[in-house]
């Protein structure tokens, strides 16, 4: 379906029976739940890879857990070799530096991409990642547009860049968030908040509560506008469509549709939405005309006007 | 026992004999689960000697010192006979540019200066442009399990072996990582304690180890809720070019039934408070002279 609707690349996660037997559902092999967001059997992976390759589309496997415990590294490395040799995986998306150090020494015949959880915020890190075999850097969510421009434009040849296109925002910088999604999103927990030091400068309760309402509203937007869609199924939620013209001009290679755990419908409509803008941009649509196209496709002016749904805003 | 102090501003220095009492007050104030155990801190080993100040910030570029403030810290450190460590956060290219004058000022200081980096790009920038500054890796690069929602530490003591491997993992403990860090010229690895890992002994093999206390960090990011407290910034959750730091001196206490630890938000970062016995154990360990402790109770 995804290839049919125009995906140029696919990425997937895996939850193997061996991993599940060892860790259960308590520690995931990547940042998304094994229930619904990952392929489970090698047969499933093979089917996905074969069909993607038939359409000329590469498949990357995400191994972007923030860390892999010492007793699991050997298994992960053997799995990497197996998936290449037996199933034709085209590359890995990684974030754990310890894992990356190991992979860089294995000289695997596939691409290595740095996950957004690698938190690459500046161009000074790019040569280092290149030296480890990284061919593409997926930029973190919490960059401003101007920072992306400087980073991408100054990086030179030899490394590609990918940015988030739609879905799945995050209150914190995911690469530095040491919480686990196995317990649900930390940022969406209903915290009780008070000033820790009740001095004369403390915020009055009314102002603090107003600030909390603002935070809850922002989190609603980051959580895909309460996991909502338009009446015709287009996904609401964080979005960088308006900036696609700029990304094109700066040399960004790929835009990422997030949400492996999403429904079939949400994935399809996300892809159709993004593809429509990508095709227009690739056909030469001017930078200044892209936002109008994106907004017209979304037809959610009130959500767009809030600014809370935008990835990468300058400020 | 040598202890480093993390300071927010010149003049904030604590007398060495006050550190233990200051730490104990964090527990006695009701932020700890066992305020009665705070007394352990007063008897854990000998009184410290302050031999180093940490300045700057690991999490927020807006909390980095200006050139003038850095110069004042350097002057006061010279008078006090202490060394300096500049803490730095993850940084963009523009923020690296802004940091250069501060680095230049500190590189020319009359006291020993180290830099702790939490960003690979800044590490390599410093190796090229300030090669004489000793470098440490900060705790944002040390990944592990820090979610406080598993409950109180005692509830997970009987965890299965596979789970313990997760709970006790730290990037900085991995041999391959340590080899690479040493090869890169990293002199020191700076960390906090994983909330469900009771260890306070990190061995004697290089690189050397520092431990921050009494808080470990849980999560952070460039989107900062407290920054929206400033007038005119309400509901503005964009990463800032500049910030008036409405978070200064205004930590928030976070509570939730699933929490195993008192949580505090200082600026853009959420921290957990170590149990008092853990802090006491750290102080005793430091008394053995095998690790550097960095006290952040006054800074956070």
HADDOCK unambig.tbl for C-alpha pairs under 7 A between the chains (distance, minus, plus):
assign (segid A and resid 22 and name CA) (segid B and resid 162 and name CA) 6.62 0.50 0.50
assign (segid A and resid 23 and name CA) (segid B and resid 162 and name CA) 6.27 0.50 0.50
assign (segid A and resid 66 and name CA) (segid B and resid 143 and name CA) 6.37 0.50 0.50
assign (segid A and resid 67 and name CA) (segid B and resid 143 and name CA) 6.00 0.50 0.50
assign (segid A and resid 67 and name CA) (segid B and resid 144 and name CA) 6.49 0.50 0.50
assign (segid A and resid 69 and name CA) (segid B and resid 165 and name CA) 6.02 0.50 0.50
assign (segid A and resid 69 and name CA) (segid B and resid 166 and name CA) 5.61 0.50 0.50
assign (segid A and resid 69 and name CA) (segid B and resid 169 and name CA) 5.73 0.50 0.50
assign (segid A and resid 98 and name CA) (segid B and resid 171 and name CA) 6.73 0.50 0.50
assign (segid A and resid 98 and name CA) (segid B and resid 176 and name CA) 6.76 0.50 0.50
assign (segid A and resid 98 and name CA) (segid B and resid 177 and name CA) 5.51 0.50 0.50
assign (segid A and resid 121 and name CA) (segid B and resid 91 and name CA) 6.15 0.50 0.50
assign (segid A and resid 121 and name CA) (segid B and resid 92 and name CA) 5.05 0.50 0.50
assign (segid A and resid 122 and name CA) (segid B and resid 91 and name CA) 6.77 0.50 0.50
assign (segid A and resid 122 and name CA) (segid B and resid 92 and name CA) 4.69 0.50 0.50
assign (segid A and resid 122 and name CA) (segid B and resid 93 and name CA) 4.98 0.50 0.50
assign (segid A and resid 122 and name CA) (segid B and resid 121 and name CA) 6.30 0.50 0.50
assign (segid A and resid 123 and name CA) (segid B and resid 93 and name CA) 6.58 0.50 0.50
assign (segid A and resid 123 and name CA) (segid B and resid 121 and name CA) 6.92 0.50 0.50
assign (segid A and resid 124 and name CA) (segid B and resid 121 and name CA) 4.32 0.50 0.50
assign (segid A and resid 124 and name CA) (segid B and resid 122 and name CA) 6.79 0.50 0.50
assign (segid A and resid 124 and name CA) (segid B and resid 124 and name CA) 6.81 0.50 0.50
assign (segid A and resid 124 and name CA) (segid B and resid 125 and name CA) 6.46 0.50 0.50
assign (segid A and resid 125 and name CA) (segid B and resid 120 and name CA) 5.54 0.50 0.50
assign (segid A and resid 125 and name CA) (segid B and resid 121 and name CA) 3.68 0.50 0.50
assign (segid A and resid 142 and name CA) (segid B and resid 222 and name CA) 6.16 0.50 0.50
assign (segid A and resid 142 and name CA) (segid B and resid 239 and name CA) 6.83 0.50 0.50
assign (segid A and resid 147 and name CA) (segid B and resid 92 and name CA) 6.86 0.50 0.50
assign (segid A and resid 171 and name CA) (segid B and resid 223 and name CA) 6.66 0.50 0.50
assign (segid A and resid 172 and name CA) (segid B and resid 219 and name CA) 6.80 0.50 0.50
assign (segid A and resid 172 and name CA) (segid B and resid 220 and name CA) 5.50 0.50 0.50
assign (segid A and resid 172 and name CA) (segid B and resid 221 and name CA) 4.41 0.50 0.50
assign (segid A and resid 172 and name CA) (segid B and resid 223 and name CA) 6.56 0.50 0.50
assign (segid A and resid 173 and name CA) (segid B and resid 220 and name CA) 6.15 0.50 0.50
assign (segid A and resid 173 and name CA) (segid B and resid 221 and name CA) 4.28 0.50 0.50
assign (segid A and resid 173 and name CA) (segid B and resid 222 and name CA) 6.74 0.50 0.50
assign (segid A and resid 176 and name CA) (segid B and resid 140 and name CA) 6.20 0.50 0.50
assign (segid A and resid 176 and name CA) (segid B and resid 219 and name CA) 5.97 0.50 0.50
assign (segid A and resid 176 and name CA) (segid B and resid 220 and name CA) 6.13 0.50 0.50
assign (segid A and resid 177 and name CA) (segid B and resid 218 and name CA) 6.52 0.50 0.50
assign (segid A and resid 177 and name CA) (segid B and resid 219 and name CA) 4.25 0.50 0.50
assign (segid A and resid 177 and name CA) (segid B and resid 220 and name CA) 6.21 0.50 0.50
assign (segid A and resid 178 and name CA) (segid B and resid 144 and name CA) 6.54 0.50 0.50
assign (segid A and resid 178 and name CA) (segid B and resid 145 and name CA) 5.95 0.50 0.50
assign (segid A and resid 178 and name CA) (segid B and resid 146 and name CA) 5.22 0.50 0.50
assign (segid A and resid 178 and name CA) (segid B and resid 147 and name CA) 6.25 0.50 0.50
assign (segid A and resid 178 and name CA) (segid B and resid 218 and name CA) 5.46 0.50 0.50
assign (segid A and resid 178 and name CA) (segid B and resid 219 and name CA) 5.68 0.50 0.50
assign (segid A and resid 179 and name CA) (segid B and resid 145 and name CA) 6.70 0.50 0.50
assign (segid A and resid 179 and name CA) (segid B and resid 146 and name CA) 5.76 0.50 0.50
assign (segid A and resid 179 and name CA) (segid B and resid 147 and name CA) 4.25 0.50 0.50
assign (segid A and resid 179 and name CA) (segid B and resid 218 and name CA) 6.66 0.50 0.50
assign (segid A and resid 180 and name CA) (segid B and resid 147 and name CA) 6.24 0.50 0.50
assign (segid A and resid 191 and name CA) (segid B and resid 254 and name CA) 6.02 0.50 0.50
assign (segid A and resid 191 and name CA) (segid B and resid 255 and name CA) 5.56 0.50 0.50
assign (segid A and resid 191 and name CA) (segid B and resid 256 and name CA) 5.37 0.50 0.50
assign (segid A and resid 192 and name CA) (segid B and resid 254 and name CA) 5.62 0.50 0.50
assign (segid A and resid 192 and name CA) (segid B and resid 255 and name CA) 4.95 0.50 0.50
assign (segid A and resid 192 and name CA) (segid B and resid 256 and name CA) 6.33 0.50 0.50
assign (segid A and resid 193 and name CA) (segid B and resid 252 and name CA) 6.59 0.50 0.50
assign (segid A and resid 193 and name CA) (segid B and resid 253 and name CA) 5.70 0.50 0.50
assign (segid A and resid 193 and name CA) (segid B and resid 254 and name CA) 4.79 0.50 0.50
assign (segid A and resid 193 and name CA) (segid B and resid 255 and name CA) 6.51 0.50 0.50
assign (segid A and resid 194 and name CA) (segid B and resid 252 and name CA) 5.70 0.50 0.50
assign (segid A and resid 194 and name CA) (segid B and resid 253 and name CA) 5.37 0.50 0.50
assign (segid A and resid 194 and name CA) (segid B and resid 254 and name CA) 6.85 0.50 0.50
assign (segid A and resid 195 and name CA) (segid B and resid 250 and name CA) 6.83 0.50 0.50
assign (segid A and resid 195 and name CA) (segid B and resid 251 and name CA) 6.21 0.50 0.50
assign (segid A and resid 195 and name CA) (segid B and resid 252 and name CA) 4.44 0.50 0.50
assign (segid A and resid 195 and name CA) (segid B and resid 253 and name CA) 5.80 0.50 0.50
assign (segid A and resid 196 and name CA) (segid B and resid 251 and name CA) 5.49 0.50 0.50
assign (segid A and resid 196 and name CA) (segid B and resid 252 and name CA) 4.78 0.50 0.50
assign (segid A and resid 196 and name CA) (segid B and resid 253 and name CA) 4.77 0.50 0.50
assign (segid A and resid 197 and name CA) (segid B and resid 250 and name CA) 6.97 0.50 0.50
assign (segid A and resid 197 and name CA) (segid B and resid 251 and name CA) 6.93 0.50 0.50
assign (segid A and resid 211 and name CA) (segid B and resid 229 and name CA) 6.82 0.50 0.50
assign (segid A and resid 214 and name CA) (segid B and resid 235 and name CA) 5.36 0.50 0.50
assign (segid A and resid 215 and name CA) (segid B and resid 225 and name CA) 6.96 0.50 0.50
assign (segid A and resid 313 and name CA) (segid B and resid 238 and name CA) 6.82 0.50 0.50
assign (segid A and resid 315 and name CA) (segid B and resid 238 and name CA) 6.08 0.50 0.50
assign (segid A and resid 315 and name CA) (segid B and resid 239 and name CA) 6.78 0.50 0.50
assign (segid A and resid 315 and name CA) (segid B and resid 240 and name CA) 6.12 0.50 0.50
assign (segid A and resid 315 and name CA) (segid B and resid 241 and name CA) 6.59 0.50 0.50
